[in-house]
């Protein structure tokens, strides 16, 4: 189990992580956070050592004492249009924390995945709560063996890392971005995200959800709503909603 006192020892926040609820095993931290949403203060963190039904994908089914899975209750965010921006907040916070603590360079694959050397290491996902948003984060931390398309901090760094320090650092970085989001000043974390965007200036495939046709476009950047700005095959600019499309991109 996580040492909650150690996590709190790293915290410099006023909101996020001031309440932490820990479980040994859950179907998913998101489902639990949704079920207790109404009775929890803003910034409540729901942690689990393992979860059997991860909402972010099977590669994040947590091995106890190895990886990190948690969800954050954000009941000050009541606007569905902010969901793409919360994904940016989550990705930017995780990316910055991994860089600060371990000097590992990663890239962000819009809208919600982080990769090191082309292999996925973390993913985030924002969903509606009952009266706000829930941000879920999964990170492969101290796993020794993974699939070819997946990696972990231990594999990239060559040694185990302290999960409590990583969680505390992520929550600290997230609070800064969260305060900006609530104040409507999103430029700093959007710029950070764009500076680490995997396919900026590169050709990607775009598939509308529920369809099979793939269009080729040139990815430019992410705008202040968390949407992807591209140049289409006719040379015109388009802005793509992450809820409507799937991006296909693999580094050569």
C-alpha positions, 0 to 999 in steps of 0.5 A: 500500500502507499504510504500516505504520510510520505505523499503528504510530506511531498505536497505543497498544495492547498486543494489537490491531494489534501484529501486522499482515500486509499483502497487495496483493490478496485474495479477502477479508481474512476468508478469509485470516485464517481460513486463518492463524488458528492461527499468529497471536497475539491481535489480529493484523490482516490488511490488504488494499489490495483484495479481490475477494470481500468477505464484507460486501457488494459495496459494500465491494469496495475500490479500491486506495489509497482504502478500508479493508478489514481483519480482526482475529484474536481468539483469546481469544474462544471463545464463539459467544454473543459474536459479536453483542457483537463486532459492537457492539465493531466498530461502536462503535470505528469510529463513535467514531473517525470522530467523533473524527478528522473530527467526522462524526456517524453512526448505527448501524443494528443490527447492523453498519452505519454511516450518515451522512445515511442513506447507508452508510459502513461495515460490520462482521461477526464470524464464527467462526475456528478457535478464536475470532472474526474481526472484519472491517471495511470503510470507504468512505474516500477514494472520490469516486463511490458509489451513492446509498445509499453515501457516503464520509468524503471525500464527507462531509468534502470532502477526503481523509483519512489511512487509516493514522491512521484504522486506528490510531485504530480499533484503539486504540478497539477494544482498550478495548472488547475488554478490557471484553468479555474482563472481562465488563464491557460496559456502556460500549460497549453504552451508547455503541452505544445512544446512537447507534442509528439507530432507537431509539424508532422503528417497524421491520419485522422479517422472520424469515430464510427467510420473507417476513412482515413484522411491525411492532415498536417498537425500544427498545435493544440489551441486554447480549448484543447483541440487539434489545429491541422492543415487539411489536404486542400491547404485549409486550416481545420480545428478538430475536437478530440471527442470526435476523432481518432489520430493515427500516428507512428514515428518512423 
